[in-house]
Amino acid sequence: MSKVSNSLSNYPRPLHFHNREEKEGLRLLNRLPGGIEEKPYTLFTIKPLTPTIGAEIDGLDLSRPLKKEVQEELNRAFLEWKVLFFRNQAITSEQHLAFAKLWGDLEVHPFYKPASQEQAKEIVQFARNKKQTGSENVWHADVTFRENPAKASVLRLIEVPPVGGDTLWADMGAAYDNLPESIKEKIEDLKAIHDFTPSFAHLLRPDELATFQQEFPVVEHPIVRTHPETGRKTLFVNPSFTTYIVGLETSEGEELLQYLFRQAHIPEYQVRFRWEANSIAFWDNRATQHYAVSDYYPHIRKAERAAIIGDRPF
């Protein structure tokens, strides 16, 4: 890693001076990218949960194939709202996969295995309880340690606790929009290293770890990603997989990373979803991060997820 002499004085350090992560006041919250005209939805009902991210969809039965025009309008809603929610969808794992496949080829997660031999390898099951607690309560985007991180994910809750177990998503386009101009200039062309080992090495024997490190070596992704379909700039670092910034001295890069990580914590960029049995979330992994709240033990929370293969960030 090369060293440079850039000073940290080029960007704000509010935690050091004011012991808070953000300034009060109005935030720039654009739901749509610049130049995109807002249009009504005519083939289903949409209920926004916040002004910029997250909407519930009503009037669709995901157990049945979607007509072409419905899929096209749903894709527009997916891009504009970043995460879509569906309730009362009593679908099978096969129907879950069929819906996910509408949006592209599905990935097989290298570290989460199917719950049984009968289950499709593209389905990941999260069965969380007091003995097998969740570890997803950290802000992250899925599998950014891959050269081609996931485009999107479809998560279905099968069993929910009586209270708790919510999931939050953060709009990383809004997070980028509200960065100070000095920060935007600093990170515009920077890249960061993404690595699976901070999150998954503890699950592996030493020989397995070596094998996976050969299969999934560390990868560089831009800190500022351009969304391939909307053209919007988004902040593309997360504490689960992003380990350091290329070209910056270690302490400077770490301080900058921690500052960027904290942008997902700002409530104005977030939507929080209260799960019910047979609820589904369908989110754009290129535009968001998410956080699964682990506050429901000893109750059970069981979910299944399918993820759509994405492209190389640029």
C-alpha positions in Angstrom: 0.0 0.0 0.0 1.5 3.3 -1.1 1.6 6.4 1.2 0.6 9.9 0.3 0.8 13.1 2.3 -2.8 14.4 2.0 -3.9 16.0 5.2 -7.0 15.0 7.0 -7.8 18.7 7.3 -9.3 18.4 3.8 -12.5 16.9 5.2 -14.6 17.5 8.4 -14.0 15.6 11.6 -17.2 16.4 13.5 -16.8 13.5 16.0 -13.5 15.0 17.2 -14.9 18.5 17.7 -18.6 18.1 18.5 -18.9 14.5 19.5 -21.7 13.9 17.0 -21.8 12.2 13.6 -23.8 14.8 11.6 -25.0 18.3 11.5 -28.6 19.3 12.2 -30.9 20.8 9.6 -32.4 20.0 6.2 -30.9 17.2 4.1 -30.9 16.8 0.4 -33.2 13.8 -0.2 -33.8 13.0 -3.9 -35.7 9.8 -4.5 -35.1 9.9 -8.3 -31.8 10.6 -10.1 -31.5 13.9 -11.8 -33.4 14.3 -15.1 -35.8 11.4 -14.3 -39.5 12.4 -14.5 -41.8 11.0 -11.8 -44.6 8.8 -13.3 -47.6 7.1 -11.7 -47.8 3.4 -11.1 -50.9 1.9 -12.8 -50.6 -1.9 -12.5 -50.4 -2.2 -8.7 -50.7 0.0 -5.6 -47.6 1.4 -4.0 -47.4 2.8 -0.4 -44.2 4.8 0.3 -42.7 4.2 3.8 -40.3 7.2 3.6 -39.9 10.0 1.1 -36.9 8.4 -0.6 -36.5 4.7 0.2 -38.8 1.8 0.7 -42.3 1.2 -0.5 -44.9 -1.6 0.1 -46.5 -3.1 -3.0 -50.1 -4.3 -3.0 -52.1 -6.0 -5.6 -49.6 -8.6 -6.8 -49.5 -12.3 -6.2 -45.9 -13.5 -6.4 -46.9 -17.1 -6.6 -48.0 -16.5 -10.2 -45.9 -15.4 -13.2 -45.8 -11.7 -13.8 -47.0 -10.3 -17.1 -44.3 -8.4 -19.0 -45.8 -5.0 -18.5 -46.2 -5.7 -14.7 -42.5 -6.8 -14.5 -41.4 -3.6 -16.3 -43.4 -1.3 -14.0 -42.2 -3.3 -10.9 -38.6 -2.9 -12.1 -39.1 0.9 -12.4 -40.4 0.9 -8.8 -37.4 -1.2 -7.7 -35.0 1.3 -9.2 -36.8 4.4 -7.9 -37.6 3.1 -4.3 -34.5 0.8 -3.9 -36.3 -1.7 -1.7 -39.8 -3.0 -2.2 -41.9 -4.9 0.3 -44.7 -7.4 -0.3 -46.9 -8.8 2.5 -49.1 -12.0 2.7 -47.1 -13.9 0.0 -47.5 -17.5 1.0 -45.1 -18.8 -1.6 -42.9 -21.9 -1.8 -39.1 -21.9 -2.1 -39.6 -22.8 -5.8 -41.8 -19.8 -6.4 -39.4 -17.6 -4.5 -36.6 -18.7 -6.9 -38.9 -18.1 -9.9 -39.5 -14.6 -8.8 -35.9 -13.9 -8.2 -34.9 -15.3 -11.6 -37.0 -12.7 -13.3 -34.2 -10.2 -12.6 -31.2 -12.3 -13.6 -29.1 -15.3 -12.9 -28.9 -16.4 -9.3 -25.7 -16.7 -7.3 -24.7 -19.5 -5.0 -23.3 -18.1 -1.7 -19.9 -19.7 -1.0 -20.2 -19.7 2.8 -24.0 -20.3 3.5 -25.0 -23.8 2.5 -28.6 -25.1 1.8 -30.5 -26.1 4.9 -31.0 -29.6 3.4 -30.1 -31.7 0.4 -33.5 -31.1 -1.0 -33.2 -27.3 -0.9 -32.0 -25.5 -4.0 -28.3 -24.4 -3.8 -29.4 -20.8 -4.7 -31.5 -20.5 -1.5 -29.8 -19.4 1.7 -31.7 -20.0 4.9 -31.2 -18.0 8.0 -32.6 -19.8 11.0 -31.8 -17.7 14.0 -32.5 -18.4 17.7 -30.8 -18.2 21.1 -28.3 -21.0 20.2 -27.6 -19.7 16.6 -27.8 -16.0 16.9 -27.8 -13.6 14.0 -24.6 -11.9 12.9 -26.2 -9.6 10.3 -26.6 -6.7 12.7 -23.9 -4.6 11.0 -24.5 -2.3 8.1 -23.4 -4.1 4.8 -24.2 -4.7 1.2 -24.2 -8.4 0.2 -21.1 -10.1 -1.1 -19.1 -7.0 -2.0 -16.0 -9.3 -1.7 -16.9 -10.7 -5.1 -15.7 -9.1 -8.3 -19.3 -8.9 -9.3 -21.3 -8.2 -6.1 -25.0 -9.1 -6.0 -27.3 -6.9 -8.1 -30.3 -7.6 -5.8 -31.7 -9.9 -3.1 -35.1 -11.3 -2.4 -35.7 -12.2 1.3 -38.7 -14.0 2.6 -39.6 -14.4 6.2 -41.1 -17.8 7.1 -41.2 -17.5 10.9 -41.1 -14.2 12.8 -40.6 -13.4 16.5 -43.6 -11.8 18.3 -41.7 -8.6 18.5 -38.3 -7.4 17.2 -36.3 -8.7 14.3 -36.8 -5.7 12.0 -34.5 -4.9 9.1 -33.3 -1.4 8.1 -32.1 -0.3 4.7 -30.1 2.9 4.0 -30.1 4.8 0.7 -26.4 5.1 -0.2 -27.3 7.6 -3.0 -28.7 10.0 -0.5 -25.6 9.3 1.7 -23.4 10.3 -1.1 -25.5 13.4 -2.1 -25.1 14.9 1.4 -21.4 14.5 1.7 -19.5 17.8 1.9 -18.0 18.8 -1.4 -14.5 18.4 0.0 -15.2 14.8 0.8 -16.7 14.1 -2.7 -13.6 15.6 -4.3 -11.3 13.5 -2.1 -13.0 10.1 -2.7 -14.0 10.6 -6.4 -11.3 8.4 -7.8 -10.3 6.4 -4.8 -10.7 2.6 -4.5 -11.0 0.4 -1.5 -10.2 -3.2 -0.8 -13.1 -5.7 -0.1 -12.3 -9.0 1.6 -14.5 -11.8 2.9 -12.2 -12.7 5.8 -13.4 -10.2 8.4 -16.9 -11.7 8.3 -16.4 -15.4 7.3 -12.9 -16.5 8.3 -14.1 -17.6 11.7 -16.4 -20.2 10.1 -13.4 -21.9 8.3 -10.6 -24.3 9.2 -7.1 -23.0 8.2 -7.0 -25.2 5.1 -10.5 -24.1 4.1 -9.6 -20.5 4.6 -6.5 -20.9 2.3 -8.7 -22.5 -0.4 -11.3 -19.7 -0.2 -8.7 -17.0 -0.3 -7.5 -18.5 -3.6 -11.0 -18.6 -5.0 -12.0 -15.2 -3.7 -8.9 -13.0 -3.5 -9.3 -9.4 -2.2 -10.8 -7.1 -4.8 -10.8 -3.4 -5.5 -14.0 -1.5 -5.9 -14.5 2.3 -6.4 -15.6 4.1 -3.2 -18.1 6.0 -5.3 -20.0 3.7 -7.5 -22.1 4.7 -10.5 -25.4 2.8 -10.7 -25.4 0.9 -14.0 -29.1 1.5 -14.6 -29.9 4.9 -13.1 -26.5 6.6 -13.5 -26.7 7.8 -9.9 -23.6 8.0 -7.7 -23.7 5.9 -4.5 -21.3 5.4 -1.6 -19.9 1.9 -1.9 -18.0 0.9 1.2 -19.3 -1.1 4.2 -17.8 -2.3 7.5 -18.4 -6.0 6.8 -16.1 -6.3 3.8 -14.3 -3.0 3.1 -10.9 -3.2 4.8 -8.8 -0.3 3.6 -8.4 2.5 1.0 -5.9 2.0 -1.7 -3.2 4.7 -1.8 -3.8 6.3 1.6 -1.6 5.9 4.7 -3.2 3.5 7.1 -4.4 5.8 9.8 -5.7 8.4 7.3 -7.5 5.8 5.3 -9.0 4.2 8.4 -10.3 7.5 9.7 -11.8 8.3 6.3 -13.4 4.8 6.1 -15.0 5.1 9.5 -16.4 8.5 8.6 -17.9 7.0 5.4 -19.3 4.0 7.2 -21.2 6.2 9.6 -23.2 7.8 6.8 -25.5 4.8 6.7 -26.4 5.5 10.4 -28.3 8.7 9.5 -32.1 8.1 10.0 -33.1 10.4 7.1 -31.5 7.9 4.7 -33.2 4.8 6.2 -36.3 2.8 6.1 -37.2 0.3 8.8 -39.5 -2.7 8.1 -41.5 -4.7 10.6 -41.7 -8.2 9.3 -44.7 -10.5 9.3 -44.8 -14.1 8.3 -44.8 -14.4 4.5 -43.5 -10.9 4.0 -40.9 -10.3 1.3 -38.2 -7.7 0.7 -36.7 -7.1 -2.7 -33.8 -4.7 -2.6 -31.2 -3.1 -4.9 -27.9 -4.2 -3.5 -26.1 -1.6 -5.7 -27.9 1.3 -4.1 -28.4 0.3 -0.5 -27.0 -1.2 2.6 -29.0 -3.1 5.2 -28.9 -4.1 8.9 -30.8 -7.0 10.5 -31.7 -6.1 14.1 -30.8 -8.9 16.6 -33.2 -8.1 19.4 -35.6 -11.1 19.4 -33.8 -13.9 21.3 -34.8 -16.5 22.5 -37.5 -16.4 19.9 -37.0 -17.8 16.4 -36.6 -15.8 13.2 -36.4 -17.9 10.0 -35.8 -16.5 6.6 -34.8 -17.5 3.1 -32.9 -15.4 0.6 -32.0 -15.6 -3.1 -29.5 -13.2 -4.6 -29.2 -12.0 -8.3 -25.7 -11.9 -9.8 -24.6 -8.3 -10.5 -21.9 -6.6 -12.6 -18.5 -5.2 -11.8 -18.8 -1.8 -10.0 -17.5 1.2 -11.9 
